[in-house]
Amino acid sequence: MRLIVSVFEGIELIKSQLIDLMLNYTMEDRSRHSDVVNFYTRPCTTVDYNRKLCARQLLRDFNQMYEYDINLVLNFFHGQYAKTHQALCKIMEEFNKLAPFDEKSKQNKPCLIRVKVENDQGETEMMVFSRMPALRNTKEFKHIPQSLQEEIDFVKREQQKDSNMAVVEQIDENTVECSCCFGGFDIALMAQCTDCHLICKECLSMYVKEMVYGSGKINLECLSSDCGMSYPISELQRCLDKTLVDKLQERGFMEDIKMAGVDDLISCPGCNFTATLSPTVKMFLCRNLDCQKAICRYCQVDWNDHEGLTCNEVETKDETALRKEYEEKMTKAKVRTCKDCKTEFLKEDGCNKLTCRCGVRMCYICRESSIDYTHFCGHFREPGRPCSKCKACSLWTNPEEDDQRAIEEIRKEAAEKQKHLGLDEKIIGVPHTPKK
């Protein structure tokens, strides 16, 4: 039932296709159901299935009604499933009008109603019903007689038609409710999951951006409650900007690669295109047609400047190589990398026991993984002073002071190497973030 239609083909075309699909107006569907009996209007006859089996099925269908009340209505309709089901649906409508079911507590408010029930023989009876305080737990039974199964299938088709008609009426009003923000939108401005739940483009765009630029995993489940299905790539391409879809696919690909732990992976520094490269091959040529950058797999220097030289020779040729090397070390000193999924992250505040999005726990100070709180010092001492009883890591420290201490050590090491190589002294530090 999924519609993959260009927005530019027009709202009327989308409406007509959706209505045809929902109301089973295709010739194939008409021929398939042309000989189906209407069990709602069928004359009252003796059924050829066991009434107890029929009652058990109705107990599953109406798990908020007492067994006595269900049997009372079933006997009134001479054991016919479809007619009894139709009457019980009307009774449930009256219950819900008076006191709707509480989805949070899964409890019903006490409720007593009087309903006039009429069968096709003109018999009427005023019945009194009360609703169960909680839902009944029932088990599905496998062996259902064919005659009873035909009535069950008929009732399901009729209920689906009623549900589809509600959507069609919304389409006639040019608006459909978004499953996320519950606003009314034109059908052409909606995307749908593989289970046909509709969501507006704006909600979908914000959802995808959070996946692409956030720190969570790529898991585009339907935003409709209790669904769990996903959005087809064709719907994402129809409703979202091409750049955003490309970023989503790239992020998903990179996440899969990291989790797979593939060896000899090389990523292009210009566009993040990733591929495997034989250990004997030194030049990496990006296969992205918009990039096609050629670099050294080890030092990532442009191959035009590197060809015929070793990595060491390229570095000694340009004194900025040393500065770049140590500035990258200083930057990495502030970054922690998960040993399992290779995710990189920073700590702004909080304790030194970090938990990655993949579930791995690590120490911010020594970077050891698979730890718990016993990894840290548990002795009392003055804040900011080392423990005199053990050398375990501190649970609480200032992250800025920790990072600055590591950076100063790297800066001293770089200064000594500069002096040893006889290079002009230049300030080496963490690169500044460029202003936008």
C-alpha positions as CSV (number, residue, x, y, z in Angstrom):
1,M,0.0,0.0,0.0
2,R,3.0,2.2,0.0
3,L,2.8,5.2,-2.3
4,I,6.0,6.3,-4.0
5,V,4.7,9.2,-6.0
6,S,6.5,12.4,-6.8
7,V,5.1,15.5,-5.1
8,F,5.0,17.2,-8.4
9,E,2.5,14.8,-9.9
10,G,-0.2,16.5,-7.9
11,I,-2.4,16.0,-4.9
12,E,-5.4,14.7,-6.8
13,L,-3.4,11.8,-8.3
14,I,-2.2,10.8,-4.8
15,K,-5.7,11.0,-3.4
16,S,-7.2,8.8,-6.1
17,Q,-4.5,6.1,-5.8
18,L,-4.7,6.0,-2.0
19,I,-8.5,5.7,-2.1
20,D,-8.4,2.9,-4.6
21,L,-5.9,1.0,-2.6
22,M,-7.6,1.5,0.7
23,L,-11.1,0.7,-0.4
24,N,-10.1,-2.4,-2.5
25,Y,-11.5,-0.9,-5.7
26,T,-9.1,-2.8,-8.0
27,M,-10.6,-5.3,-10.4
28,E,-8.5,-8.1,-8.8
29,D,-10.0,-7.3,-5.3
30,R,-13.5,-7.1,-6.7
31,S,-13.3,-10.5,-8.3
32,R,-11.7,-12.1,-5.3
33,H,-14.4,-11.0,-2.9
34,S,-17.4,-11.0,-5.2
35,D,-18.7,-14.4,-3.8
36,V,-18.1,-13.5,-0.1
37,V,-21.3,-13.8,2.0
38,N,-22.3,-10.7,4.0
39,F,-22.5,-12.3,7.4
40,Y,-24.0,-9.1,8.9
41,T,-27.2,-9.4,6.8
42,R,-27.3,-13.2,6.3
43,P,-30.7,-14.7,7.5
44,C,-30.6,-16.2,10.9
45,T,-29.7,-19.9,10.4
46,T,-28.3,-22.7,12.5
47,V,-24.5,-22.4,12.4
48,D,-22.3,-25.4,11.8
49,Y,-19.5,-24.5,14.3
50,N,-19.4,-25.1,18.0
51,R,-20.8,-22.2,20.0
52,K,-18.2,-22.6,22.7
53,L,-15.4,-22.0,20.2
54,C,-17.3,-19.0,19.0
55,A,-17.6,-17.7,22.6
56,R,-13.8,-18.3,23.1
57,Q,-13.0,-16.2,20.0
58,L,-15.3,-13.4,21.2
59,L,-13.6,-13.5,24.6
60,R,-10.3,-12.7,22.8
61,D,-11.9,-10.0,20.7
62,F,-13.5,-8.2,23.6
63,N,-11.1,-8.6,26.5
64,Q,-12.8,-5.8,28.5
65,M,-16.2,-7.5,28.7
66,Y,-17.4,-10.2,31.1
67,E,-17.9,-13.7,29.8
68,Y,-21.5,-13.7,31.1
69,D,-22.4,-10.6,29.0
70,I,-20.7,-12.0,25.9
71,N,-22.6,-15.3,26.2
72,L,-25.9,-13.3,26.8
73,V,-25.5,-11.4,23.5
74,L,-24.2,-14.5,21.6
75,N,-27.4,-16.5,22.6
76,F,-29.5,-13.6,21.5
77,F,-28.0,-13.8,18.0
78,H,-28.4,-17.6,18.0
79,G,-24.7,-18.3,18.2
80,Q,-23.7,-16.3,15.1
81,Y,-20.2,-14.8,15.4
82,A,-20.4,-11.9,13.0
83,K,-23.7,-10.5,14.2
84,T,-22.7,-10.9,17.8
85,H,-19.3,-9.2,17.1
86,Q,-21.1,-6.2,15.5
87,A,-23.4,-5.8,18.5
88,L,-20.6,-6.0,21.0
89,C,-18.7,-3.3,19.0
90,K,-21.6,-1.0,19.5
91,I,-21.7,-1.8,23.2
92,M,-18.0,-1.0,23.5
93,E,-18.6,2.3,21.7
94,E,-21.1,3.2,24.4
95,F,-18.6,2.2,27.1
96,N,-15.8,4.4,25.6
97,K,-18.2,7.4,25.3
98,L,-19.0,7.2,28.9
99,A,-15.5,6.3,30.3
100,P,-12.6,5.7,27.8
101,F,-10.0,3.1,28.6
102,D,-7.0,4.5,30.5
103,E,-3.9,3.5,28.3
104,K,-1.4,4.6,31.0
105,S,-2.8,2.5,33.9
106,K,-4.3,-0.1,31.7
107,Q,-7.4,0.1,34.0
108,N,-11.1,0.8,33.3
109,K,-13.2,3.1,35.4
110,P,-16.4,1.4,36.9
111,C,-19.1,1.8,34.3
112,L,-22.7,0.5,33.9
113,I,-24.8,1.0,30.8
114,R,-28.2,0.0,29.4
115,V,-28.2,-0.9,25.7
116,K,-31.1,-1.9,23.4
117,V,-30.1,-4.9,21.3
118,E,-32.1,-5.9,18.2
119,N,-31.6,-8.9,15.9
120,D,-32.7,-9.4,12.3
121,Q,-35.9,-11.2,13.3
122,G,-37.2,-8.0,14.9
123,E,-36.6,-9.2,18.5
124,T,-35.4,-6.5,20.9
125,E,-34.2,-6.6,24.4
126,M,-32.9,-4.0,26.8
127,M,-29.7,-5.4,28.4
128,V,-27.5,-4.1,31.2
129,F,-23.7,-4.4,30.9
130,S,-20.7,-3.6,33.2
131,R,-17.1,-3.4,32.1
132,M,-14.2,-5.4,33.6
133,P,-11.7,-3.3,35.7
134,A,-8.7,-4.7,33.8
135,L,-7.9,-6.4,30.5
136,R,-8.4,-10.2,30.3
137,N,-5.4,-12.3,29.4
138,T,-6.4,-14.8,26.7
139,K,-4.5,-17.4,24.6
140,E,-4.9,-17.8,20.9
141,F,-6.2,-21.2,19.8
142,K,-5.0,-22.7,16.5
143,H,-7.8,-25.1,15.4
144,I,-10.7,-22.9,14.2
145,P,-13.4,-24.5,12.0
146,Q,-13.4,-23.2,8.5
147,S,-17.0,-21.8,8.7
148,L,-16.1,-19.8,11.8
149,Q,-12.8,-18.6,10.2
150,E,-14.8,-17.3,7.2
151,E,-16.9,-15.1,9.5
152,I,-13.8,-13.9,11.4
153,D,-12.1,-12.9,8.1
154,F,-15.2,-11.2,7.0
155,V,-15.4,-9.1,10.2
156,K,-11.7,-8.1,9.9
157,R,-12.2,-7.0,6.3
158,E,-15.2,-4.9,7.3
159,Q,-13.3,-3.3,10.2
160,Q,-10.4,-2.5,7.9
161,K,-12.7,-0.8,5.4
162,D,-14.2,1.3,8.2
163,S,-10.7,2.3,9.3
164,N,-9.7,3.2,5.7
165,M,-12.8,5.2,5.2
166,A,-11.7,7.5,8.1
167,V,-8.4,8.1,6.4
168,V,-10.2,8.8,3.1
169,E,-12.5,11.3,4.8
170,Q,-9.3,13.1,6.0
171,I,-7.9,13.1,2.5
172,D,-11.1,14.7,1.2
173,E,-10.5,17.5,3.7
174,N,-6.9,17.8,2.3
175,T,-5.3,17.1,5.6
176,V,-3.9,14.0,7.3
177,E,-2.7,13.9,11.0
178,C,1.0,13.5,11.6
179,S,1.8,10.6,13.9
180,C,4.5,12.6,15.6
181,C,3.3,16.3,16.1
182,F,-0.4,15.5,15.4
183,G,-0.7,18.4,13.1
184,G,-2.8,18.3,9.9
185,F,-0.9,18.2,6.6
186,D,-1.4,17.7,2.9
187,I,-0.9,14.1,2.0
188,A,1.8,15.2,-0.5
189,L,3.8,16.6,2.4
190,M,3.8,13.3,4.3
191,A,6.2,10.3,4.5
192,Q,5.2,6.9,5.7
193,C,6.9,3.9,7.3
194,T,6.6,0.3,6.0
195,D,3.5,-0.1,8.1
196,C,1.8,3.0,6.6
197,H,2.0,5.4,9.5
198,L,2.2,8.9,8.2
199,I,4.6,11.6,9.4
200,C,5.1,15.2,8.1
201,K,8.3,16.2,6.3
202,E,9.3,18.6,9.0
203,C,9.2,16.0,11.8
204,L,11.0,13.5,9.6
205,S,13.7,16.1,8.7
206,M,14.4,16.9,12.4
207,Y,14.4,13.2,13.2
208,V,17.0,12.4,10.6
209,K,19.2,15.4,11.4
210,E,19.3,14.2,15.0
211,M,20.4,10.8,13.8
212,V,23.0,12.2,11.4
213,Y,24.5,15.0,13.5
214,G,23.8,13.6,17.0
215,S,25.9,11.1,19.0
216,G,23.3,8.2,19.0
217,K,23.1,5.2,16.8
218,I,21.5,5.2,13.3
219,N,18.1,3.6,14.1
220,L,15.3,5.2,12.0
221,E,12.3,3.5,13.7
222,C,8.8,4.8,13.0
223,L,7.9,7.7,15.3
224,S,4.4,6.3,15.7
225,S,3.9,4.7,19.2
226,D,4.3,0.9,19.4
227,C,5.3,0.6,15.7
228,G,9.0,-0.3,15.4
229,M,9.0,-0.4,11.6
230,S,11.4,1.8,9.5
231,Y,11.2,4.4,6.8
232,P,12.1,3.1,3.3
233,I,15.0,4.8,1.6
234,S,12.6,5.7,-1.3
235,E,10.5,7.7,1.1
236,L,13.5,9.5,2.6
237,Q,14.7,10.4,-0.9
238,R,11.3,11.7,-1.8
239,C,10.8,13.9,1.3
240,L,14.3,15.0,2.3
241,D,17.1,17.0,0.9
242,K,19.6,14.9,-1.1
243,T,22.5,16.2,1.0
244,L,20.8,15.0,4.2
245,V,20.0,11.6,2.8
246,D,23.6,11.2,1.5
247,K,24.9,12.1,5.0
248,L,22.5,9.6,6.6
249,Q,23.7,6.8,4.3
250,E,27.3,7.8,4.9
251,R,26.9,7.8,8.7
252,G,25.1,4.4,8.6
253,F,27.9,3.0,6.5
254,M,30.7,4.3,8.7
255,E,28.9,2.9,11.8
256,D,28.6,-0.5,10.2
257,I,32.3,-0.4,9.2
258,K,33.4,0.5,12.8
259,M,31.2,-2.3,14.3
260,A,32.5,-4.8,11.8
261,G,36.2,-4.1,12.8
262,V,37.5,-4.5,9.2
263,D,41.3,-4.3,8.8
264,D,43.2,-2.1,6.3
265,L,40.4,0.5,6.0
266,I,41.5,3.9,4.7
267,S,39.3,7.0,4.8
268,C,39.7,10.0,2.5
269,P,40.4,13.1,4.6
270,G,38.5,15.2,2.0
271,C,35.1,13.4,1.8
272,N,35.3,10.5,4.2
273,F,35.0,7.9,1.4
274,T,36.2,4.6,2.9
275,A,37.7,1.5,1.3
276,T,39.9,-1.4,2.0
277,L,43.5,-1.2,0.6
278,S,46.1,-3.9,0.3
279,P,48.9,-3.6,2.8
280,T,51.4,-3.5,-0.1
281,V,49.7,-0.5,-1.7
282,K,50.9,2.9,-0.4
283,M,48.8,5.3,-2.5
284,F,45.1,5.7,-1.7
285,L,43.0,7.0,-4.6
286,C,39.5,8.2,-3.6
287,R,36.8,6.6,-5.7
288,N,34.3,9.4,-5.0
289,L,33.8,11.0,-8.4
290,D,33.3,14.4,-6.7
291,C,36.7,14.1,-4.9
292,Q,39.2,11.7,-6.5
293,K,41.9,12.8,-4.1
294,A,45.2,10.8,-4.2
295,I,47.1,10.6,-0.9
296,C,49.6,8.5,1.0
297,R,47.9,6.0,3.2
298,Y,50.3,6.5,6.1
299,C,50.9,10.3,6.3
300,Q,47.9,11.4,4.2
301,V,50.1,13.9,2.2
302,D,49.0,14.7,-1.3
303,W,50.5,12.1,-3.6
304,N,51.8,14.7,-6.1
305,D,54.1,15.9,-3.3
306,H,54.9,12.5,-2.0
307,E,55.5,10.3,-5.0
308,G,59.1,8.9,-5.0
309,L,59.8,9.9,-1.4
310,T,59.4,8.2,1.9
311,C,57.1,9.6,4.6
312,N,60.2,10.8,6.6
313,E,61.6,12.5,3.5
314,V,58.4,14.4,2.9
315,E,58.2,15.5,6.6
316,T,61.8,16.8,6.6
317,K,61.1,18.7,3.4
318,D,58.5,20.8,5.2
319,E,59.0,22.1,8.7
320,T,55.3,22.4,9.3
321,A,55.1,18.6,9.3
322,L,56.4,18.6,12.9
323,R,54.0,21.3,14.0
324,K,51.1,19.4,12.4
325,E,52.1,16.1,14.0
326,Y,52.3,17.5,17.6
327,E,49.2,19.7,17.2
328,E,47.3,16.6,16.2
329,K,48.6,14.8,19.3
330,M,47.5,17.7,21.5
331,T,44.0,17.6,20.0
332,K,43.8,13.8,20.4
333,A,44.9,14.3,24.1
334,K,41.5,15.8,24.7
335,V,39.6,13.1,22.8
336,R,38.7,9.7,24.2
337,T,38.1,6.8,21.8
338,C,36.0,3.7,22.6
339,K,38.0,0.5,22.0
340,D,35.0,-1.4,20.8
341,C,33.1,0.9,18.4
342,K,35.9,3.5,17.9
343,T,33.5,6.4,18.7
344,E,35.3,9.6,19.7
345,F,34.0,11.9,22.4
346,L,34.9,14.7,24.9
347,K,34.0,15.2,28.5
348,E,32.7,18.5,29.6
349,D,31.7,17.7,33.2
350,G,30.7,14.8,35.4
351,C,32.7,12.0,36.9
352,N,35.6,10.1,35.2
353,K,33.5,6.9,34.6
354,L,32.4,7.3,31.0
355,T,29.8,5.1,29.2
356,C,29.9,4.9,25.4
357,R,26.7,4.6,23.4
358,C,27.6,1.0,22.7
359,G,27.6,0.2,26.4
360,V,31.4,0.0,27.1
361,R,32.5,1.8,30.3
362,M,36.0,3.4,30.4
363,C,38.1,5.6,32.7
364,Y,38.6,9.2,31.5
365,I,42.0,9.5,33.1
366,C,43.9,6.3,32.2
367,R,41.5,5.3,29.3
368,E,41.2,1.7,30.6
369,S,37.9,0.0,29.5
370,S,35.5,-2.5,31.0
371,I,35.6,-0.9,34.5
372,D,33.3,-0.2,37.4
373,Y,33.4,2.1,40.4
374,T,36.0,-0.1,42.1
375,H,38.5,1.2,39.5
376,F,38.6,4.5,41.3
377,C,40.1,5.6,44.7
378,G,37.6,5.3,47.5
379,H,39.7,6.9,50.3
380,F,38.8,10.3,51.9
381,R,41.2,13.1,51.1
382,E,41.3,16.9,50.5
383,P,39.9,17.9,47.1
384,G,42.6,18.4,44.5
385,R,45.3,16.4,46.4
386,P,46.5,12.9,45.5
387,C,45.7,10.0,47.7
388,S,48.4,8.9,50.1
389,K,47.1,5.3,50.4
390,C,46.7,4.2,46.8
391,K,47.5,5.2,43.2
392,A,44.0,4.5,41.8
393,C,42.4,7.1,39.5
394,S,40.2,9.8,41.0
395,L,36.5,9.6,40.3
396,W,36.1,13.4,40.3
397,T,38.7,15.7,38.6
398,N,38.6,18.9,36.6
399,P,38.6,17.8,32.9
400,E,40.2,21.1,31.7
401,E,43.1,20.6,34.1
402,D,43.5,17.0,33.0
403,D,43.6,18.0,29.4
404,Q,45.9,20.9,30.0
405,R,48.4,18.8,31.9
406,A,48.5,16.3,29.0
407,I,48.9,19.1,26.4
408,E,51.8,20.7,28.3
409,E,53.7,17.4,28.3
410,I,53.3,17.0,24.6
411,R,54.3,20.6,24.0
412,K,57.6,20.0,26.0
413,E,58.3,16.9,23.9
414,A,57.7,18.9,20.7
415,A,60.1,21.7,21.8
416,E,62.8,19.2,22.5
417,K,62.4,17.6,19.1
418,Q,62.4,21.0,17.4
419,K,65.7,21.8,19.0
420,H,67.2,18.4,18.1
421,L,66.3,18.8,14.4
422,G,67.5,22.4,14.3
423,L,64.2,23.8,13.0
424,D,63.0,27.3,13.7
425,E,61.0,27.6,16.8
426,K,57.3,28.0,16.2
427,I,54.4,28.0,18.7
428,I,52.9,24.6,18.8
429,G,49.4,24.2,20.3
430,V,45.9,23.0,19.8
431,P,44.5,24.5,16.5
432,H,42.0,27.2,17.0
433,T,38.4,26.6,16.0
434,P,37.7,28.7,12.9
435,K,35.0,31.3,13.1
436,K,32.0,30.7,11.0
